[in-house]
């Protein structure tokens, strides 16, 4: 068993070496083992010092308090608590602790200076508080006075929003009957005043659970949902953001502040969350809700109901929605826009509902839960099947079609229900165009890889060909063609597994491109042409022809920038195919020989899938303006932009960034900005691809131009994530080049790199066997040593960092020598102690 005193000494050494994480572990272990009260106080105050260094101020204050509980005149603990409380904004409490320190040691100048500073800050805070109160009153007077000057009102509205975002301002508005006055602004029916009021409320709720709960109860969830239902995009979105902010607080997410007494309040958040969820589900099926409002409700459910992390075992929110609202979601999915009794929808509503169905299904943990989900769906579909009522039956097929776009396995099971396939065949042969339209779309969604639906593969082509020949309606013709494209692309990129005769796919693609460019056809129908191309572009001849057709590319990009987001996945898929940025299995020659010998099929590469053809296609896409289309796609604030779609976009960006000469164009068209969210959210593969694309840009671009303002700091984490042994050498190398470029720009950037814990990884790469990695890491360290915190790590006792840099000066590689010598020169110039230390580590012959 380890000795607490020994652990304390170990912790002290780590602390002096600036390794606060290990120091923390040593002190924590000692606290668990120790029985002596005096030592316990020392351990708590030492751990508080670690938390201060790590900027975890609430924990620092808590540990210092524990030390003070044991010894009320522990001056170090009092001072540390004072520092932590000051950082937490609790100035009056920090002042009291500093006062006690000054009483215990009256001659200590540091304590006297702290008292002076805190006193001045408290006075300033009170002054602001009193002036804020009068400002708040003045703003409301201007806003609620109908005779006020328009410019004055706008200025007051903007000031109010800014004030609501500040903690002190938000509290003053709240205390001065502000919520009631904001409600009055909403009731004026003036869009600008409503927006200002809603945005102010959002600011007031951010990171403050008690205030958010009070505002939710005061406004009432019914009123909030009613405002979100209005047919005004800006207001609907602002109210949606307000409800998201309140939900984040109730779920304990977002930037949670520490508010003293508020922590002690027991808030019944589960009840409030269920109430919000029920109202959102009610919105889905209400005729009084606009299409925008329905989309907002679906997006909020998509964002907040399924678990963010599957390691968290609590999926009760999803179970609650399935039990209370699955039929409501299915009703949305089953709507047919061409029917007179259809709910108000946007072009995105139904796909967003399918995404929600998929997320809920993926969130289930066991077979009984999945069976319950399936039974609810089956029961609902059965209630819609009526041979006497074709319209009702049409809804049943539309629901199956919607589920196939969500949880596909479940959709496949629903296809097997008695009567479903028969209905689809009957609808295909119907004289009514609406029946054919719905049936063809269902066939398209049901047609997938060879092994899935044998009935569709055997009968689908015949059915679709018949409809294609028979119909005069362009809308149905395009959809039938897409079904044929999808069935025809089942062989994937395998040149030897073509479904159709030579040249057929090119003919289909030519027809799709023709429809895509025809602006007299409605956008919803032209979208299907892109869908067809997303399958056909698996064929190299098709993709080569497509990128040569600039009007078709531009037509696709224009559709991608439009408000209809259901096209995102198809556009991204087509671009992944054109840039060959999909994963390919490397063929082992020995296995190929073995497969041929045993007469097994061997995948073949199309001659036009070779590298020089791919490079030409990338250049063509860049010339046609692919970057601005991708940047627009990334901005889609919708659940339709799924993690899979983000991954596809990231793959395309990485392919576009391959040639250093193109990176300037990509940055100029907004590619750098668009890549940041892709590197932070999405699938693991997507995040790595986006981070690698960022590294390629960061390695050779001026960071001030590529990532202006604060944006550059957001790029550091994705670059650091590539410094990992699981990533390949090129990713490591380009990430190091990017960090070298950044660390040469400013000390703030160097500090950010240190805070992201990149130093140990950079040091590891300084001793890699690979020459280029070693050189890149040493050059990066040469830039980083200008930072004071990095210098302190070299100065700290008990480490060999300086010795390792001295050793690198003796390397054969001239560039490594120069970088290491540069690092030494800067270190010894900045820290005189290192000059002496250098004499101790110099290798003697």
C-alpha positions in Angstrom: 0.0 0.0 0.0 1.4 3.4 -1.0 2.3 6.1 1.6 0.2 9.3 1.5 3.3 11.4 2.4 5.3 9.8 -0.4 2.3 10.5 -2.8 2.2 14.1 -1.7 6.0 14.5 -2.4 5.4 12.8 -5.8 2.6 15.3 -6.5 4.8 18.2 -5.6 7.4 17.1 -8.1 4.9 16.8 -10.9 3.5 20.2 -10.0 6.9 21.8 -10.2 7.4 20.2 -13.6 4.1 21.7 -14.7 2.5 18.2 -15.2 -0.7 19.1 -13.4 -2.7 16.1 -14.5 -0.2 13.6 -12.9 0.1 15.9 -9.8 -3.7 15.8 -9.5 -3.7 12.0 -9.6 -1.0 11.8 -6.9 -2.9 14.2 -4.5 -6.2 12.4 -5.2 -4.7 9.0 -4.4 -3.1 10.4 -1.2 -6.5 12.0 -0.1 -8.1 8.5 -0.4 -5.4 6.8 1.7 -4.7 9.5 4.3 -6.2 9.5 7.8 -4.2 12.4 9.3 -6.3 15.7 9.4 -3.4 18.1 9.1 -2.0 16.3 6.1 -5.5 16.1 4.6 -5.7 20.0 4.7 -2.4 20.3 2.9 -3.4 17.7 0.2 -6.7 19.5 -0.4 -5.0 22.9 -0.8 -2.4 21.4 -3.1 -5.0 19.8 -5.3 -6.8 23.2 -5.3 -3.6 24.7 -6.8 -3.7 22.1 -9.6 -7.3 22.9 -10.4 -6.4 26.6 -10.5 -3.7 25.8 -13.1 -6.2 23.7 -15.1 -8.7 26.6 -14.9 -11.3 24.4 -13.2 -12.2 27.1 -10.7 -15.3 25.5 -9.1 -13.3 22.5 -8.1 -10.4 24.7 -6.9 -12.8 26.6 -4.6 -14.4 23.4 -3.3 -11.0 21.8 -2.4 -9.8 25.0 -0.8 -13.0 25.1 1.3 -12.3 21.6 2.5 -8.8 22.6 3.6 -10.3 25.7 5.4 -12.9 23.5 7.2 -10.0 21.6 8.8 -7.8 24.7 9.5 -9.7 28.0 9.4 -6.5 30.1 9.2 -4.8 28.1 6.4 -3.5 31.2 4.6 -2.6 29.3 1.3 -6.0 27.7 1.1 -7.7 31.0 1.8 -5.8 32.8 -0.9 -6.4 30.0 -3.4 -10.1 30.1 -2.7 -10.0 33.8 -3.2 -8.4 33.4 -6.6 -10.9 30.7 -7.7 -13.9 32.8 -6.5 -12.7 35.8 -8.3 -12.5 33.8 -11.6 -16.1 32.5 -10.9 -17.2 36.1 -10.7 -18.1 35.9 -6.9 -16.1 39.1 -6.1 -17.6 39.8 -2.7 -16.8 36.3 -1.4 -13.3 36.5 -2.9 -12.8 39.9 -1.1 -13.7 38.3 2.3 -11.1 35.6 1.8 -8.4 38.1 0.7 -9.3 40.3 3.8 -8.7 37.3 6.1 -5.3 36.7 4.4 -4.3 40.4 4.8 -5.4 40.2 8.5 -3.2 37.1 9.1 -0.2 38.6 7.2 -0.6 42.4 7.2 2.8 43.0 5.6 2.2 40.8 2.6 2.1 43.2 -0.4 0.5 40.6 -2.6 -2.5 40.4 -0.3 -2.8 44.1 -0.1 -2.7 44.5 -3.9 -5.4 41.7 -4.3 -7.6 43.6 -1.8 -7.2 46.8 -3.7 -8.0 45.2 -7.1 -11.0 43.3 -5.8 -12.4 46.4 -4.1 -12.1 48.4 -7.3 -13.8 45.6 -9.3 -16.7 45.4 -6.8 -17.2 49.2 -7.0 -17.2 48.9 -10.8 -19.7 46.0 -10.7 -22.1 48.0 -8.5 -21.7 51.1 -10.7 -22.6 49.0 -13.8 -25.5 47.3 -12.0 -27.1 50.7 -11.1 -26.5 52.1 -14.6 -27.8 48.9 -16.2 -31.1 49.2 -14.3 -31.7 52.6 -15.7 -30.6 51.6 -19.2 -33.0 48.6 -19.2 -35.9 50.8 -18.2 -35.0 53.4 -20.9 -34.8 50.7 -23.6 -38.2 49.3 -22.8 -39.7 52.8 -22.7 -38.4 53.4 -26.3 -39.5 50.0 -27.6 -43.0 50.1 -26.1 -43.7 53.7 -27.2 -45.3 53.5 -30.7 -44.3 57.1 -31.4 -40.6 56.4 -31.0 -38.3 57.0 -33.9 -37.7 53.9 -36.0 -33.9 54.2 -35.8 -34.1 54.7 -32.0 -36.2 51.6 -31.6 -33.8 49.5 -33.7 -30.8 50.7 -31.6 -32.7 49.9 -28.4 -33.7 46.4 -29.7 -30.0 45.6 -30.6 -28.8 46.9 -27.2 -31.3 44.8 -25.4 -30.1 41.6 -27.2 -26.5 42.4 -26.3 -27.4 43.0 -22.7 -29.4 39.8 -22.5 -26.2 37.8 -23.5 -24.2 39.2 -20.5 -24.8 37.6 -17.1 -25.1 40.9 -15.2 -27.4 42.4 -17.9 -29.6 39.3 -18.1 -30.1 39.2 -14.3 -31.0 42.9 -14.3 -33.6 42.5 -17.0 -35.0 39.4 -15.2 -35.2 41.3 -11.8 -36.8 44.4 -13.3 -40.0 42.7 -14.6 -38.2 42.3 -18.0 -39.8 39.0 -19.0 -43.3 40.6 -18.8 -42.1 43.6 -20.8 -40.5 41.3 -23.4 -43.8 39.4 -23.7 -45.5 42.8 -24.4 -43.0 43.3 -27.2 -44.0 39.9 -28.7 -47.6 40.8 -28.5 -47.1 44.0 -30.6 -47.1 41.7 -33.7 -44.2 43.8 -35.1 -41.7 41.3 -36.6 -38.6 43.3 -35.7 -39.7 43.8 -32.1 -40.7 40.1 -31.8 -37.2 39.0 -33.1 -35.5 41.4 -30.6 -37.6 40.1 -27.7 -37.1 36.4 -28.6 -33.3 36.8 -29.1 -33.0 38.7 -25.7 -34.9 35.8 -24.0 -32.5 33.3 -25.6 -29.5 35.2 -24.2 -31.1 35.4 -20.8 -31.7 31.6 -20.7 -28.2 30.6 -21.9 -26.3 28.6 -19.2 -28.7 29.4 -16.4 -31.1 26.6 -15.5 -33.2 28.4 -12.9 -33.8 31.4 -15.1 -34.5 29.3 -18.1 -37.1 27.2 -16.2 -38.7 30.4 -14.8 -38.9 31.9 -18.3 -40.3 28.7 -19.7 -43.1 28.6 -17.1 -43.8 32.3 -17.4 -44.2 32.3 -21.2 -45.8 28.9 -21.3 -44.8 26.1 -23.8 -48.1 26.5 -25.7 -47.2 30.2 -26.5 -43.7 29.3 -27.5 -44.9 26.5 -29.9 -47.5 28.9 -31.3 -44.8 31.5 -32.1 -42.7 28.8 -33.7 -45.6 27.8 -35.9 -45.9 31.2 -37.6 -45.2 31.4 -41.3 -42.2 33.7 -40.9 -38.9 32.0 -41.3 -36.8 34.4 -39.2 -39.2 34.4 -36.2 -39.8 30.7 -36.4 -36.0 30.0 -36.4 -35.4 32.5 -33.5 -38.1 30.8 -31.4 -36.7 27.4 -32.2 -33.3 28.6 -31.0 -34.9 29.9 -27.8 -36.6 26.5 -27.1 -33.2 24.8 -27.9 -31.4 27.0 -25.4 -34.1 26.2 -22.7 -33.8 22.5 -23.5 -30.0 22.6 -23.3 -30.3 24.1 -19.8 -32.8 21.5 -18.7 -30.6 18.7 -20.0 -27.6 20.3 -18.3 -25.8 21.0 -21.5 -24.3 24.2 -22.9 -22.0 26.6 -21.0 -23.3 25.9 -17.5 -22.3 28.7 -15.2 -22.1 28.4 -11.4 -24.6 30.5 -9.6 -24.1 29.9 -5.9 -27.5 29.3 -4.3 -29.0 28.2 -7.6 -27.0 25.0 -7.4 -29.1 24.1 -4.3 -32.4 24.5 -6.1 -34.1 21.2 -7.0 -35.6 21.7 -10.4 -38.0 19.1 -11.8 -36.4 19.1 -15.3 -37.8 15.7 -16.4 -41.4 17.0 -16.1 -40.6 20.1 -18.1 -38.7 18.1 -20.8 -41.7 15.7 -21.2 -44.1 18.7 -21.5 -41.9 20.2 -24.2 -41.6 16.9 -26.1 -45.4 16.3 -26.0 -46.1 19.8 -27.4 -43.6 19.3 -30.2 -45.2 16.0 -31.1 -48.6 17.7 -31.1 -47.3 20.3 -33.5 -46.4 17.6 -36.1 -50.1 16.7 -36.8 -51.7 20.1 -36.3 -53.2 21.8 -39.4 -52.6 25.2 -37.8 -48.8 24.8 -37.8 -46.9 26.1 -40.9 -44.5 23.9 -42.8 -41.6 25.9 -41.3 -43.0 25.3 -37.8 -43.3 21.6 -38.5 -39.7 21.5 -39.7 -38.5 23.3 -36.5 -40.4 20.8 -34.3 -38.9 17.9 -36.2 -35.4 19.4 -36.0 -35.7 19.9 -32.2 -36.9 16.3 -31.7 -34.0 15.1 -33.9 -31.5 17.1 -31.9 -32.7 16.4 -28.4 -34.4 13.0 -28.2 -31.9 10.3 -29.3 -28.8 9.8 -27.2 -25.7 11.7 -28.2 -23.5 8.9 -27.0 -24.5 5.2 -27.2 -22.4 4.5 -24.1 -25.0 6.3 -22.1 -27.6 3.5 -21.3 -30.6 5.8 -20.8 -32.7 5.9 -23.9 -35.9 6.7 -22.0 -36.5 9.9 -24.1 -36.7 7.8 -27.3 -38.9 5.2 -25.7 -41.3 8.0 -24.5 -41.5 9.5 -28.1 -42.1 6.1 -29.7 -44.9 5.3 -27.2 -46.5 8.7 -27.4 -45.6 10.1 -30.9 -44.5 7.4 -33.4 -47.9 7.4 -35.1 -47.7 11.2 -35.3 -44.3 11.0 -37.1 -45.7 8.3 -39.4 -48.6 10.5 -40.2 -46.2 13.3 -41.4 -44.2 10.7 -43.4 -47.4 9.4 -45.0 -48.6 12.9 -46.3 -49.0 13.2 -50.1 -48.4 16.9 -51.1 -50.6 16.6 -54.2 -53.7 15.6 -52.1 -56.1 18.3 -50.9 -56.2 17.2 -47.2 -52.3 17.4 -46.9 -50.9 19.2 -43.8 -48.8 22.3 -44.6 -45.3 21.0 -45.5 -42.0 22.3 -46.8 -39.9 20.4 -49.3 -37.8 19.2 -46.3 -40.5 18.1 -43.9 -41.0 14.5 -44.9 -37.3 13.6 -45.2 -36.6 15.2 -41.8 -39.4 13.0 -40.3 -37.7 9.9 -42.0 -34.4 10.9 -40.4 -36.1 11.1 -37.0 -37.6 7.6 -37.5 -34.1 6.4 -38.3 -32.5 8.0 -35.2 -35.2 6.7 -32.9 -34.8 3.2 -34.3 -31.0 3.3 -34.0 -31.4 4.5 -30.4 -33.2 1.3 -29.3 -31.1 -1.1 -27.2 -32.7 -4.5 -27.6 -34.9 -6.7 -29.8 -38.1 -6.3 -27.7 -37.8 -2.5 -28.1 -37.4 -2.9 -31.8 -40.3 -5.3 -32.1 -42.5 -2.8 -30.3 -41.5 -0.1 -32.8 -42.2 -2.5 -35.7 -45.6 -3.5 -34.3 -46.7 0.1 -33.9 -45.7 0.8 -37.6 -47.5 -2.4 -38.8 -50.6 -1.6 -36.9 -50.7 1.9 -38.2 -50.1 0.8 -41.8 -52.8 -1.9 -41.5 -55.3 0.8 -40.3 -54.6 2.6 -43.6 -55.0 -0.3 -46.0 -58.5 -0.3 -47.5 -59.1 -1.9 -50.9 -62.3 0.2 -51.2 -60.6 3.5 -50.6 -57.6 4.1 -52.9 -56.6 7.4 -51.3 -56.3 5.8 -47.9 -54.2 3.0 -49.4 -52.0 5.5 -51.1 -51.1 6.9 -47.6 -50.1 3.4 -46.5 -47.6 3.0 -49.4 -46.3 6.5 -48.8 -45.6 5.6 -45.1 -43.6 2.4 -46.2 -41.7 4.7 -48.7 -40.9 7.1 -45.8 -39.7 4.3 -43.5 -37.5 3.0 -46.3 -35.8 6.4 -46.3 -35.3 6.1 -42.5 -34.6 2.7 -40.8 -34.2 0.6 -44.0 -34.2 -2.8 -42.3 -37.5 -2.0 -40.8 -38.8 -0.7 -44.1 -37.8 -4.0 -45.7 -39.8 -5.9 -43.1 -42.8 -3.7 -43.8 -42.5 -4.5 -47.5 -43.0 -8.1 -46.5 -46.4 -7.3 -44.8 -49.4 -9.0 -46.4 -50.8 -6.9 -49.2 -48.1 -4.2 -49.4 -46.2 -5.4 -52.5 -49.6 -6.2 -54.2 -50.7 -2.6 -53.5 -47.5 -1.2 -55.0 -48.0 -3.3 -58.2 -51.7 -2.4 -58.4 -50.8 1.3 -58.1 -48.2 1.1 -60.8 -50.9 -0.2 -63.2 -53.5 2.5 -62.1 -54.7 5.1 -64.5 -54.4 7.9 -61.9 -51.1 9.7 -62.2 -50.9 10.3 -58.4 -51.1 6.6 -57.8 -48.2 5.9 -60.3 -46.2 8.8 -58.7 -46.4 7.4 -55.2 -45.8 3.8 -56.3 -42.8 4.6 -58.4 -41.2 6.6 -55.5 -41.8 3.6 -53.2 -40.2 1.3 -55.7 -37.2 3.5 -55.9 -36.7 3.5 -52.2 -37.2 -0.2 -52.0 -34.7 -1.0 -54.8 -31.3 -1.5 -53.3 -28.4 -3.9 -53.2 -28.9 -7.3 -54.9 -29.4 -9.3 -51.8 -32.2 -7.2 -50.3 -35.4 -7.4 -52.2 -35.5 -10.2 -54.7 -39.1 -9.4 -55.8 -38.0 -5.8 -56.7 -34.9 -6.9 -58.6 -36.9 -9.5 -60.6 -40.1 -7.5 -61.2 -38.9 -3.9 -60.6 -37.2 -3.4 -63.9 -40.2 -4.7 -65.9 -42.7 -2.5 -63.9 -40.6 0.6 -64.2 -39.9 0.1 -67.9 -43.6 -0.3 -68.6 -44.4 3.0 -66.7 -41.5 4.8 -68.5 -42.9 3.8 -71.9 -46.5 4.3 -71.1 -46.6 7.6 -69.2 -46.8 11.1 -70.8 -46.1 12.8 -67.5 -42.5 14.0 -67.2 -42.6 13.8 -63.4 -43.4 10.1 -63.5 -41.0 9.5 -66.4 -38.1 10.9 -64.4 -38.9 8.9 -61.3 -39.2 5.7 -63.3 -35.9 6.4 -64.9 -34.2 6.9 -61.5 -35.6 3.5 -60.4 -33.9 2.0 -63.4 -30.7 3.8 -62.7 -30.7 2.6 -59.1 -31.3 -1.0 -60.1 -28.7 -0.7 -62.8 -26.0 0.5 -60.4 -26.2 -2.5 -58.2 -22.7 -3.6 -59.4 -21.2 -0.5 -57.8 -17.8 0.6 -59.2 -17.0 -2.9 -60.4 -16.5 -2.6 -64.2 -17.2 -6.3 -64.7 -20.6 -6.3 -62.9 -22.6 -4.0 -65.2 -26.3 -4.6 -65.0 -27.2 -3.1 -68.3 -25.8 -3.5 -71.8 -22.8 -1.5 -72.9 -23.8 2.2 -73.4 -27.2 1.9 -71.6 -26.0 3.7 -68.5 -24.5 6.5 -70.6 -27.9 6.9 -72.3 -29.7 7.0 -69.0 -27.2 9.5 -67.6 -27.6 11.7 -70.7 -31.4 11.8 -70.2 -30.9 12.7 -66.5 -28.5 15.5 -67.4 -31.0 16.8 -70.0 -33.8 16.9 -67.3 -31.4 18.5 -64.8 -30.7 21.4 -67.2 -34.4 21.9 -68.1 -35.5 24.8 -65.8 -39.1 24.6 -67.1 -39.5 21.4 -65.0 -40.2 22.0 -61.3 -37.2 21.7 -58.8 -38.7 18.8 -57.0 -38.8 16.7 -60.2 -35.3 17.9 -61.3 -34.0 16.7 -57.9 -34.8 13.1 -59.1 -32.4 13.6 -62.0 -29.6 14.3 -59.5 -30.7 11.2 -57.6 -30.4 9.1 -60.8 -26.9 10.6 -61.5 -25.8 9.7 -57.9 -26.2 6.1 -58.9 -25.1 6.2 -62.5 -21.8 8.1 -61.6 -20.5 4.9 -60.2 -19.7 4.2 -63.8 -16.5 5.9 -64.9 -17.8 6.8 -68.4 -20.8 8.5 -66.9 -18.8 10.6 -64.4 -16.3 11.6 -67.1 -19.2 12.8 -69.4 -20.9 14.5 -66.4 -17.9 16.7 -65.4 -17.5 17.8 -69.1 -21.1 19.0 -69.1 -20.6 22.4 -67.3 -24.3 23.5 -67.6 -25.4 20.2 -65.9 -22.9 20.7 -63.1 -24.0 24.3 -62.5 -27.6 23.2 -62.5 -26.9 20.6 -59.9 -24.9 23.2 -57.8 -27.8 25.7 -58.0 -30.2 23.0 -56.7 -27.8 22.2 -53.9 -27.9 25.9 -52.8 -31.7 26.1 -52.8 -33.9 25.8 -49.8 -34.8 22.1 -50.6 -32.3 20.2 -48.5 -33.5 16.7 -49.5 -31.1 16.8 -52.4 -27.9 17.1 -50.2 -27.2 13.3 -50.0 -27.6 12.8 -53.7 -25.4 15.7 -54.7 -22.7 14.6 -52.2 -22.9 11.0 -53.4 -22.5 12.1 -57.1 -19.5 14.3 -56.2 -17.8 11.5 -54.1 -18.2 9.3 -57.2 -16.8 11.9 -59.6 -13.8 12.5 -57.4 -13.3 8.8 -56.6 -13.1 9.7 -52.9 -14.9 6.6 -51.8 -13.0 3.8 -50.0 -11.6 1.1 -52.3 -10.3 -2.3 -51.3 -6.7 -2.9 -52.3 -6.5 -6.0 -54.3 -3.7 -8.5 -53.2 -2.2 -10.0 -56.4 -1.9 -13.5 -54.9 -5.6 -13.5 -53.9 -6.6 -12.3 -57.4 -4.7 -15.2 -59.0 -6.4 -17.6 -56.5 -9.9 -16.1 -57.3 -9.3 -16.5 -61.1 -8.1 -20.1 -60.6 -11.2 -21.0 -58.6 -13.4 -19.1 -61.2 -14.6 -16.5 -58.7 -15.5 -13.0 -59.8 -12.6 -10.5 -59.5 -13.6 -6.7 -59.2 -12.2 -4.8 -62.2 -11.1 -1.1 -62.3 -12.4 1.0 -65.2 -9.6 2.6 -67.2 -11.1 6.0 -66.6 -10.9 5.5 -62.8 -7.1 5.8 -63.0 -5.4 8.8 -61.2 -4.8 11.1 -64.2 -8.5 11.0 -65.1 -9.6 11.7 -61.5 -7.2 14.7 -61.4 -8.8 16.1 -64.6 -12.3 15.6 -63.1 -11.4 17.5 -59.9 -10.1 20.5 -61.9 -13.3 20.5 -63.9 -15.4 20.5 -60.7 -13.4 23.4 -59.2 -13.8 25.4 -62.4 -17.6 24.9 -62.3 -17.8 26.3 -58.7 -18.1 23.1 -56.6 -16.6 24.7 -53.5 -19.3 27.4 -53.0 -22.0 24.7 -53.5 -20.3 22.5 -50.8 -20.0 25.5 -48.5 -23.7 26.2 -48.9 -24.6 22.6 -48.2 -22.6 22.6 -44.9 -24.6 25.6 -43.7 -27.9 23.6 -43.8 -29.4 24.0 -40.3 -31.4 20.8 -40.7 -31.5 17.2 -39.5 -31.4 16.2 -43.2 -27.7 17.1 -43.1 -26.9 13.8 -41.5 -23.5 12.6 -40.2 -23.3 10.4 -43.3 -23.9 13.4 -45.6 -21.2 15.4 -43.7 -18.8 12.5 -44.2 -19.4 12.5 -48.0 -18.8 16.3 -48.2 -15.6 15.9 -46.2 -14.4 13.2 -48.6 -15.0 15.5 -51.5 -13.2 18.4 -49.9 -10.2 16.2 -49.2 -10.1 15.1 -52.8 -10.3 18.8 -53.9 -7.4 19.8 -51.6 -5.0 17.2 -53.1 -3.2 19.7 -55.4 -1.5 22.6 -53.4 -2.2 24.9 -56.3 -6.0 24.6 -55.9 -6.0 25.3 -52.1 -6.0 29.1 -52.6 -9.2 28.8 -54.8 -10.8 26.6 -52.2 -10.1 29.1 -49.4 -11.3 32.0 -51.5 -14.7 30.3 -52.2 -15.3 29.6 -48.5 -13.9 26.1 -48.2 -11.8 26.7 -45.1 -14.7 28.0 -43.1 -17.0 25.2 -44.3 -14.5 22.5 -43.2 -14.4 23.5 -39.5 -17.9 22.2 -38.5 -17.2 19.0 -40.6 -14.0 18.4 -38.5 -15.9 18.8 -35.2 -19.2 16.9 -35.8 -20.1 13.8 -37.7 -18.8 10.2 -38.2 -15.2 9.4 -37.0 -14.1 8.9 -40.7 -15.8 12.2 -41.7 -14.0 14.2 -38.9 -10.6 12.7 -39.9 -11.1 13.5 -43.6 -12.2 17.1 -42.8 -9.3 17.6 -40.4 -6.9 16.3 -43.0 -8.3 18.7 -45.6 -7.9 21.5 -43.0 -4.3 20.4 -42.4 -3.5 20.6 -46.1 -4.9 24.2 -46.2 -3.2 25.2 -43.0 0.2 23.8 -44.1 0.7 26.3 -47.0 -1.8 29.1 -46.5 -1.6 32.4 -44.6 -3.8 31.6 -41.5 -5.0 35.2 -41.4 -6.5 34.9 -44.8 -7.5 31.2 -44.7 -9.1 31.4 -41.3 -9.7 35.1 -40.4 -10.5 36.4 -36.9 -11.3 33.9 -34.1 -11.9 31.1 -36.6 -8.2 30.2 -36.7 -8.4 29.0 -33.0 -11.1 26.5 -34.0 -8.8 24.8 -36.5 -6.2 23.9 -33.8 -8.1 21.0 -32.3 -8.8 19.2 -35.6 -5.1 19.5 -36.4 -4.0 18.2 -33.0 -6.4 15.2 -33.5 -4.3 14.1 -36.4 -1.2 13.8 -34.2 -2.1 10.2 -33.3 -0.4 6.9 -34.0 -3.7 5.6 -35.5 -3.5 8.2 -38.3 -1.2 7.6 -41.2 2.2 9.3 -41.8 0.9 11.8 -44.3 -1.9 13.0 -41.9 0.7 13.4 -39.1 3.1 15.2 -41.4 0.6 17.7 -42.8 -0.9 18.4 -39.3 2.6 19.2 -38.0 3.2 21.6 -41.0 -0.1 23.3 -40.2 0.7 23.7 -36.5 4.2 25.0 -37.5 2.6 27.6 -39.7 0.1 28.6 -36.9 2.7 28.6 -34.1 4.7 31.2 -36.1 1.8 33.6 -36.2 1.1 34.7 -32.6 1.6 33.8 -29.0 -2.2 33.4 -28.5 -2.1 30.6 -31.1 0.9 29.0 -29.5 -0.9 29.1 -26.2 -4.0 27.4 -27.8 -1.7 24.6 -29.2 -0.3 24.1 -25.7 -3.8 24.0 -24.1 -4.9 21.4 -26.7 -2.2 19.1 -25.1 -0.3 18.9 -28.4 3.2 19.2 -26.8 3.8 15.6 -25.8 2.7 14.4 -29.3 5.0 16.9 -31.0 7.9 15.8 -28.7 7.2 12.2 -29.7 7.4 13.0 -33.4 10.8 14.7 -32.8 12.2 11.3 -32.3 10.4 9.4 -35.1 12.4 7.2 -37.4 10.8 9.0 -40.4 13.0 11.9 -41.4 10.2 14.2 -42.7 8.1 13.7 -39.5 11.1 14.4 -37.3 12.0 17.6 -39.3 8.3 18.9 -39.2 8.0 18.3 -35.4 11.4 19.9 -34.6 10.4 23.0 -36.7 7.1 23.2 -34.9 8.9 23.1 -31.5 11.3 25.8 -32.7 8.3 28.1 -33.2 6.6 27.0 -29.9 9.5 27.7 -27.6 8.9 31.4 -28.0 5.9 30.9 -25.6 6.6 31.4 -21.9 4.7 28.3 -20.8 6.7 26.1 -23.2 9.9 27.6 -21.8 8.8 26.9 -18.3 8.5 23.2 -19.2 12.1 23.2 -20.3 13.3 25.1 -17.2 11.4 22.7 -14.7 13.5 20.2 -12.8 13.5 16.5 -13.6 13.0 16.5 -17.3 15.3 15.9 -20.3 13.7 18.1 -22.8 16.7 20.4 -23.3 19.0 17.4 -23.6 16.8 16.0 -26.4 17.0 19.3 -28.3 20.8 19.3 -27.9 20.9 15.8 -29.3 18.9 16.8 -32.3 21.5 19.5 -33.1 23.9 16.6 -33.9 21.5 14.9 -36.4 22.7 14.3 -40.0 19.6 16.1 -41.5 20.6 19.7 -42.0 17.0 21.0 -41.6 16.5 19.2 -38.3 19.9 20.6 -37.1 18.9 24.2 -38.0 15.4 23.9 -36.4 16.9 22.4 -33.2 19.7 25.0 -33.1 17.0 27.7 -33.5 15.0 26.3 -30.7 18.1 26.2 -28.4 19.0 29.8 -29.4 15.6 31.1 -28.4 15.4 29.1 -25.2 18.8 30.2 -23.9 18.1 33.8 -24.9 14.8 33.9 -23.0 15.8 31.8 -19.9 19.2 32.4 -18.4 18.8 29.3 -16.2 18.8 27.2 -19.4 22.3 28.5 -20.3 23.6 26.9 -17.1 21.4 23.8 -17.6 22.8 23.4 -21.2 26.4 23.0 -19.8 25.1 20.1 -17.7 23.5 18.2 -20.6 26.2 18.8 -23.2 27.6 15.4 -24.3 31.3 15.2 -23.6 33.6 13.1 -25.8 
